[in-house]
Amino acid sequence: MLREVSLFLAAVFSHWQAYLTGGAPTAILVVLREVFEVSLPRKFYVWLFLGGFLPLAVFLAWDDEHTARTHADAELARLTTPIFTGKVDFVAFGRVEVPQEYSHDPTVTVIASLTNTGASSIARDYKLVIVAADGRGIETWPLNPPSSGAVVLTLLPKQQQITLCRDDALDVRTHADPISNGGGRQGYLSFQFSGGGSRDWCEFCPIERAIGVRVILSFADAYGKRQEIAYQITSQQKRFVGSPHFPGMHLAGCPVAR
């Protein structure tokens, strides 16, 4: 306690001394006295130095401590709290071909990237909501990657089949292996339209119909706090249809689940 008081008093004295020996107020007094030959009573200087500069020095010393504490708390939060940012790189609507239990179900597939600038954390429990042009929120259900093999999707409107390996799924890449500070992961996520959802799904196929639609992807960190990233489909989205890929994606040699 004595050490902290001594440090505070030293900071007060440092600020007070700075005003006594320099600074704008002192410079003004010197100009008044030397240039304009204005003579001020001694009481004025006593009140200025003790009643003006000293309280100001106390405040500045407190402000220094407060600012340092704020920065320290922010750094502690950065090291102990996950801070995720992310983006959706790709959105496509299609049908499931494999595995058989999902066959022909309407789906929406996204490729997303997550970056963590806070404490190391997993990301799990992904959810996707599609906000239609009329403001309706359409819920979807995650299509769990098979225990082995891959998911085969047919993307519309080009009827192009793509194979997505289990190891490329974002939930697989982030569920057990934490993302460290400064690290990131990228992967795909597929979702089914709830209740079959064929009617809702048809609103977005072909992709031109989905322009202006917002996709909101949310997930939970290691402490259960939910975070979300949003993406709005634009006319530029059309160039991605039929060619989803990202660094590290298994483009070959991935067995297909049956």
LINQUIPE-V362366 format. One record per pair of residues at least 12 apart in sequence whose C-alpha atoms are under 10 Angstrom apart, sorted by the first residue. I is the first residue (numbers start at 1). GAP is how many residues later the second one is. D is the distance in whole Angstrom. If there is no record, write none. Layout:
I_GAP_D, I_GAP_D
This chain:
7_54_10, 8_50_9, 8_53_7, 8_54_8, 8_56_10, 8_57_9, 9_48_10, 9_49_8, 9_52_8, 10_51_9, 11_46_8, 11_47_8, 11_49_8, 11_50_5, 11_51_9, 11_53_9, 11_54_9, 12_42_8, 12_43_9, 12_44_9, 12_45_5, 12_46_5, 12_47_8, 12_48_7, 12_49_5, 12_50_8, 13_41_8, 13_44_7, 13_45_8, 13_48_9, 14_43_8, 14_46_10, 14_47_9, 15_38_9, 15_39_8, 15_41_8, 15_42_5, 15_43_8, 15_44_9, 15_45_7, 15_46_7, 16_33_8, 16_34_9, 16_36_10, 16_37_6, 16_38_6, 16_39_9, 16_40_8, 16_41_5, 16_42_8, 16_44_9, 16_45_10, 17_32_10, 17_36_9, 17_37_9, 17_40_9, 18_35_9, 18_39_9, 19_30_8, 19_33_10, 19_34_7, 19_35_9, 19_37_9, 19_38_8, 20_28_10, 20_29_7, 20_33_8, 20_34_10, 25_23_10, 25_28_9, 26_23_10, 29_16_10, 75_43_9, 76_42_10, 76_43_9, 77_41_8, 77_42_8, 78_38_10, 78_39_7, 78_40_5, 78_41_6, 78_42_10, 78_103_9, 79_38_9, 79_39_6, 79_40_5, 79_41_8, 79_102_8, 80_38_7, 80_39_5, 80_40_8, 80_41_10, 81_35_10, 81_36_9, 81_37_6, 81_38_5, 81_39_8, 81_40_8, 81_140_10, 81_141_9, 81_142_9, 82_33_10, 82_34_7, 82_35_7, 82_36_4, 82_37_4, 82_38_6, 82_39_6, 82_40_9, 82_41_10, 82_97_9, 82_98_9, 82_99_8, 82_139_7, 82_140_8, 82_141_9, 82_143_9, 83_32_8, 83_33_5, 83_34_5, 83_35_5, 83_36_7, 83_37_9, 83_38_9, 83_98_9, 83_99_10, 83_138_9, 83_144_9, 84_30_7, 84_31_6, 84_32_5, 84_33_6, 84_34_7, 84_35_10, 84_37_9, 84_39_9, 84_95_10, 84_97_10, 84_98_10, 84_100_9, 84_137_9, 84_143_7, 84_144_9, 84_145_9, 85_28_8, 85_29_6, 85_30_5, 85_31_6, 85_32_8, 85_99_9, 85_142_9, 85_143_8, 85_144_7, 86_26_7, 86_27_5, 86_28_4, 86_29_6, 86_30_9, 86_98_9, 86_99_9, 86_100_9, 86_131_10, 86_141_10, 86_142_8, 86_143_6, 86_144_9, 87_24_9, 87_25_6, 87_26_5, 87_27_7, 87_28_9, 87_99_10, 87_130_9, 87_141_9, 87_142_6, 87_143_7, 87_144_7, 88_22_7, 88_23_6, 88_24_4, 88_25_6, 88_26_9, 88_98_10, 88_99_10, 88_100_10, 88_127_9, 88_128_9, 88_129_8, 88_141_7, 88_142_7, 88_143_6, 88_144_9, 88_145_10, 89_21_7, 89_22_5, 89_23_5, 89_24_7, 89_97_9, 89_98_10, 89_99_10, 89_142_9, 89_148_9, 89_151_9, 89_155_9, 89_156_10, 89_157_9, 90_19_8, 90_20_5, 90_21_5, 90_22_7, 90_98_9, 90_141_9, 90_143_9, 90_147_7, 90_148_10, 90_150_7, 90_151_8, 90_153_10, 90_154_7, 90_155_9, 90_156_10, 91_17_7, 91_18_6, 91_19_5, 91_20_7, 91_21_9, 91_97_10, 91_98_10, 91_99_10, 91_116_9, 91_119_10, 91_124_9, 91_140_9, 91_141_10, 91_142_8, 91_146_8, 91_147_10, 91_149_8, 91_150_8, 91_153_9, 92_15_8, 92_16_6, 92_17_5, 92_18_7, 92_19_9, 92_62_10, 92_63_7, 92_64_8, 92_65_10, 92_98_9, 92_112_9, 92_113_9, 92_114_10, 92_115_7, 92_118_10, 92_141_10, 92_145_9, 92_146_9, 92_148_8, 92_149_7, 92_150_8, 92_151_10, 92_152_9, 93_13_8, 93_14_6, 93_15_4, 93_16_6, 93_17_9, 93_60_9, 93_61_9, 93_62_6, 93_63_6, 93_64_9, 93_97_10, 93_98_10, 93_99_10, 93_108_8, 93_109_9, 93_111_7, 93_112_7, 93_113_8, 93_114_7, 93_117_10, 93_148_9, 94_12_6, 94_13_5, 94_14_6, 94_15_8, 94_59_6, 94_60_5, 94_61_4, 94_62_5, 94_63_8, 94_64_10, 94_65_8, 94_66_9, 94_67_9, 94_96_10, 94_98_10, 94_107_9, 94_108_10, 94_110_10, 94_111_8, 94_112_10, 95_12_6, 95_13_8, 95_14_10, 95_57_9, 95_58_6, 95_59_5, 95_60_7, 95_61_8, 95_64_9, 95_66_9, 95_97_9, 95_106_10, 96_12_10, 96_47_10, 96_55_7, 96_56_6, 96_57_5, 96_58_6, 96_59_9, 96_65_9, 96_94_10, 96_96_9, 97_54_8, 97_55_5, 97_56_6, 97_57_7, 97_64_9, 97_65_10, 97_66_10, 97_161_10, 98_48_10, 98_51_10, 98_52_8, 98_53_5, 98_54_5, 98_55_7, 98_56_10, 98_65_9, 98_158_8, 98_159_7, 98_160_6, 99_46_9, 99_47_8, 99_50_9, 99_51_8, 99_52_6, 99_53_7, 99_54_10, 99_157_8, 99_158_6, 99_159_5, 100_51_10, 100_52_10, 100_157_9, 100_158_6, 101_157_9, 102_41_8, 102_49_10, 102_90_9, 103_49_9, 103_50_9, 104_49_9, 104_50_9, 104_92_10, 105_48_10, 105_86_10, 105_87_7, 105_88_8, 105_90_10, 105_91_7, 105_92_9, 105_93_8, 105_96_10, 106_47_10, 106_48_10, 106_85_9, 106_86_6, 106_87_6, 106_88_9, 106_90_7, 106_91_7, 106_92_6, 106_93_10, 106_94_9, 106_95_7, 106_96_9, 107_33_9, 107_34_9, 107_35_9, 107_36_8, 107_46_9, 107_47_9, 107_48_9, 107_83_7, 107_84_5, 107_85_4, 107_86_6, 107_87_10, 107_89_9, 107_90_9, 107_91_9, 107_94_8, 108_20_9, 108_22_10, 108_32_8, 108_33_10, 108_34_10, 108_35_10, 108_45_10, 108_47_9, 108_81_8, 108_82_6, 108_83_5, 108_84_7, 108_85_8, 108_93_8, 108_96_10, 109_19_10, 109_33_10, 109_34_9, 109_44_9, 109_46_9, 109_79_7, 109_80_6, 109_81_4, 109_82_6, 109_83_9, 109_135_10, 110_18_9, 110_60_10, 110_77_8, 110_78_6, 110_79_5, 110_80_6, 110_81_9, 110_105_9, 110_107_9, 110_134_9, 111_57_10, 111_58_9, 111_59_8, 111_75_7, 111_76_6, 111_77_4, 111_78_6, 111_79_9, 111_133_8, 111_134_8, 111_135_8, 112_57_10, 112_58_8, 112_73_8, 112_74_6, 112_75_6, 112_76_6, 112_77_8, 112_105_9, 112_117_9, 112_134_10, 113_57_8, 113_71_7, 113_72_6, 113_73_4, 113_74_7, 113_75_9, 113_116_10, 113_133_10, 114_56_9, 114_60_9, 114_65_9, 114_69_9, 114_70_5, 114_71_5, 114_72_6, 114_73_9, 114_115_9, 115_64_8, 115_65_9, 115_66_8, 115_67_7, 115_68_6, 115_69_4, 115_70_7, 115_71_9, 116_62_10, 116_63_7, 116_64_7, 116_65_6, 116_66_6, 116_67_6, 116_68_6, 116_69_9, 117_62_9, 117_63_8, 117_64_5, 117_65_5, 117_66_7, 117_67_9, 118_61_9, 118_62_8, 118_63_5, 118_64_8, 118_65_10, 119_59_10, 119_60_9, 119_61_7, 119_62_6, 119_63_9, 119_103_10, 120_57_10, 120_58_6, 120_59_5, 120_60_4, 120_61_6, 120_62_9, 120_63_9, 120_101_10, 120_102_9, 121_53_9, 121_54_9, 121_55_9, 121_56_8, 121_57_5, 121_58_5, 121_59_7, 121_60_9, 121_99_10, 121_100_6, 121_101_5, 121_102_8, 122_49_9, 122_51_9, 122_52_5, 122_53_6, 122_54_6, 122_55_6, 122_56_4, 122_57_6, 122_58_9, 122_97_10, 122_98_8, 122_99_6, 122_100_5, 122_101_9, 123_47_9, 123_48_7, 123_49_10, 123_50_9, 123_51_5, 123_52_6, 123_53_8, 123_54_9, 123_55_8, 123_56_8, 123_95_10, 123_96_6, 123_97_6, 123_98_5, 123_99_7, 123_100_10, 123_101_9, 123_102_10, 123_103_9, 123_104_9, 124_46_9, 124_47_6, 124_48_9, 124_49_10, 124_50_7, 124_51_5, 124_52_9, 124_94_9, 124_95_6, 124_96_5, 124_97_7, 124_98_8, 124_100_9, 124_102_9, 125_17_9, 125_46_8, 125_50_8, 125_93_8, 125_94_5, 125_95_6, 125_96_9, 125_99_9, 125_101_9, 126_15_9, 126_16_7, 126_44_9, 126_45_7, 126_63_8, 126_65_10, 126_91_7, 126_92_6, 126_93_4, 126_94_7, 126_100_9, 126_101_10, 126_102_9, 127_12_8, 127_13_7, 127_14_7, 127_15_7, 127_62_9, 127_64_8, 127_89_8, 127_90_6, 127_91_5, 127_92_6, 127_93_9, 127_101_9, 128_12_6, 128_13_7, 128_14_8, 128_61_9, 128_62_9, 128_63_7, 128_64_10, 128_65_10, 128_87_7, 128_88_6, 128_89_5, 128_90_6, 128_91_9, 128_100_9, 128_101_10, 128_102_10, 129_12_9, 129_62_10, 129_64_10, 129_85_8, 129_86_6, 129_87_5, 129_88_7, 129_89_8, 129_101_10, 130_63_10, 130_70_10, 130_83_7, 130_84_6, 130_85_5, 130_86_6, 130_87_9, 130_100_10, 130_101_10, 130_102_10, 131_81_9, 131_82_6, 131_83_5, 131_84_6, 131_85_8, 131_101_9, 132_68_9, 132_71_9, 132_72_9, 132_78_8, 132_79_10, 132_80_8, 132_81_5, 132_82_7, 132_83_9, 133_76_10, 133_77_8, 133_78_9, 133_79_6, 133_80_6, 133_81_8, 134_79_9, 135_78_9, 135_79_9, 137_77_9, 137_78_10, 137_79_10, 138_55_8, 138_56_8, 138_59_9, 138_62_8, 138_63_10, 138_77_10, 139_52_9, 139_53_9, 139_54_7, 139_55_6, 139_56_10, 139_58_9, 140_50_9, 140_51_6, 140_52_5, 140_53_5, 140_54_5, 140_55_9, 140_56_10, 140_57_9, 141_49_9, 141_50_5, 141_51_5, 141_52_6, 141_53_6, 141_54_9, 142_29_10, 142_47_8, 142_48_6, 142_49_4, 142_50_6, 142_51_9, 142_52_10, 143_46_8, 143_47_5, 143_48_5, 143_49_6, 143_50_10, 144_22_9, 144_25_9, 144_27_9, 144_28_10, 144_45_9, 144_46_8, 144_47_8, 144_48_10, 145_19_9, 145_20_8, 145_21_6, 145_22_9, 145_23_9, 145_24_7, 145_25_10, 145_26_9, 145_27_8, 145_44_9, 145_45_9, 145_112_10, 146_19_9, 146_20_7, 146_110_10, 146_111_7, 146_112_9, 147_19_8, 147_110_9, 148_17_9, 148_18_7, 148_19_9, 148_106_10, 148_107_8, 148_108_8, 148_109_7, 148_110_10, 149_14_10, 149_15_9, 149_16_6, 149_17_6, 149_18_9, 149_105_7, 149_106_5, 149_107_5, 149_108_4, 149_109_8, 150_12_10, 150_13_6, 150_14_5, 150_15_4, 150_16_5, 150_17_9, 150_18_9, 150_19_10, 150_104_7, 150_105_6, 150_106_5, 150_107_5, 150_108_9, 151_12_6, 151_13_5, 151_14_6, 151_15_7, 151_18_10, 151_39_9, 151_103_10, 151_104_9, 151_105_7, 151_106_7, 151_107_9, 152_12_6, 152_13_9, 152_104_7, 152_105_9, 152_106_10, 153_37_9, 154_88_9, 155_50_10, 155_51_10, 155_52_10, 155_86_7, 155_87_6, 155_88_10, 156_48_10, 156_49_7, 156_50_6, 156_51_8, 156_85_8, 156_86_8, 157_48_7, 157_49_5, 157_50_7, 157_51_10, 157_84_8, 157_85_9, 158_48_9, 158_83_8, 158_84_7, 159_83_8, 160_81_9, 160_82_6, 160_83_9, 161_81_8, 161_82_10, 162_80_8, 162_81_8, 162_82_8, 162_89_10, 163_87_9, 163_88_8, 163_89_9, 163_91_8, 163_92_9, 163_93_8, 164_23_10, 164_24_8, 164_25_10, 164_26_10, 164_80_10, 164_81_10, 164_85_9, 164_86_8, 164_87_8, 164_88_10, 164_90_8, 164_91_10, 164_92_9, 165_23_9, 165_84_8, 165_85_7, 165_86_9, 165_87_9, 165_88_9, 165_89_6, 165_90_8, 165_91_8, 165_92_9, 166_21_10, 166_22_9, 166_84_9, 166_88_9, 166_89_10, 166_90_10, 166_91_10, 167_20_9, 167_21_10, 167_81_10, 167_82_8, 167_83_8, 167_87_9, 168_18_8, 168_19_5, 168_20_6, 168_21_9, 168_78_9, 168_80_8, 168_81_6, 168_82_7, 168_83_10, 169_17_8, 169_18_5, 169_19_5, 169_20_6, 169_21_9, 169_80_9, 170_15_7, 170_16_6, 170_17_4, 170_18_5, 170_19_6, 170_20_10, 171_14_10, 171_15_10, 171_16_8, 171_17_8, 171_18_7, 171_48_10, 172_15_9, 172_16_10, 172_17_10, 173_12_7, 173_13_8, 173_14_7, 173_15_10, 174_12_9, 174_13_9, 174_47_10, 175_45_10, 175_46_9, 175_47_9, 178_43_10, 178_44_9, 186_60_7, 186_61_8, 186_62_9, 186_63_9, 187_58_9, 187_59_8, 187_60_9, 187_61_9, 187_62_8, 188_56_9, 188_57_9, 188_58_9, 188_61_9, 189_28_10, 206_32_10, 207_26_9, 207_27_10, 207_28_9, 207_30_8, 207_31_7, 207_34_8, 208_25_9, 208_26_9, 208_27_7, 208_29_9, 208_30_7, 209_24_10, 210_22_9, 210_23_7, 210_24_8, 210_25_9, 210_27_9, 210_28_10, 211_21_8, 211_22_5, 211_23_5, 211_24_6, 211_25_9, 211_26_8, 211_27_9, 212_19_10, 212_20_6, 212_21_5, 212_22_6, 212_23_9, 213_18_8, 213_19_6, 213_20_6, 213_21_8, 214_16_7, 214_17_6, 214_18_4, 214_19_6, 214_20_9, 215_14_8, 215_15_6, 215_16_5, 215_17_6, 215_18_8, 216_12_7, 216_13_6, 216_14_4, 216_15_6, 216_16_9, 217_12_5, 217_13_6, 217_14_8, 218_12_9
